[in-house]
Amino acid sequence: MLPTFPHAGRAYAYDPAAPIDISLPLAPGHDQVNCFWAEPVQVDTIRVGSFVGSVALGGSTNYQRVHVTPHGNGTHTECYGHISPDPAATLNQCLRRFLFVARLVSVAPRPQPNGDWVVLLADVQAALAAQADRSIPEALVLRTLPNDDAKRTRRYSGTNPAYVEPALAHFLVDNNVQHFLLDLPSVDREEDAGQLLAHRAFWCYPAQPRCGATITELVFVPDAVSDGLYLLNIQITSLELDASPSKPVLYRLNPVPAA
């Protein structure tokens, strides 16, 4: 018997032995996904006196320091602290649950008169309506098209990558979507004079901050993973910061036939 998870008054089965990791790994060097002019991930070997923290260099253990910029290096999850001065607005305090029902949709950004490429609300709504089960759960995973493997190592800085229109963020709030995951560097334009319209709309900031809501950027969903309903596990580090490198994992959900 497979375990089940409830959603919209029904039970759904999932296979815990069949995880789908949609995170991009962190590794040193320039051949990794990167955005917002972040320095590449750097790993330094610790040296103390005669001790060297590298087995390859003759040390007894590997002991290293890692330099990483969560918002610029790899898959990361952020809370409203990203746009708030409140030091207590950390992801570790905001994200208190880690399992959610999520819906995966695939949408192509559209060119705009100003040359930008934008994911439009109407296209997301059409993608949702095309699925047999049209319920909107707590989490939405957005895969942009085309879905080429270059996303795994793309260096986005200075390229004005695609983003989402603020109307989509308002729609997610209206439908109580708490967790928004996408394969782009940001929900907002790379340079927007600090407006951050989609960030502010999704977190209802500053009027009524949605403290438990999160945005996860720079995921990668392989083509073999079909649109539909999944159990989502968001894994983070316990850093008291507004964001953390993260590992979102999906498990396909299948409805359990009524007895």
Buried (B, 14 or more C-beta within 10 A) or exposed (E): EEEBBEBEEBBBBBEEEEBBBBBBEBEBEEEBBBBBEBEBBEBEBBEEEEEBBBEEEEBEEBBEEEEBBBBBBBBBBBBBBBBBEEEEBBBBEBBEEEEBBBBBBBBBBBEEEEEBBBBBBEBBBEBBEEBEBEBBBBBBBBBBEEBEEEBBEBBBBEEEBBBBBBBBBBBBBEEEBBBBBBBBBBBBBBEEEEEBBBBBBBBBBEEEBBBBBBBBBBBBBEEEBEBBBBBBBBBBEEEEBBBBBBBBBBBBBEBEEEE
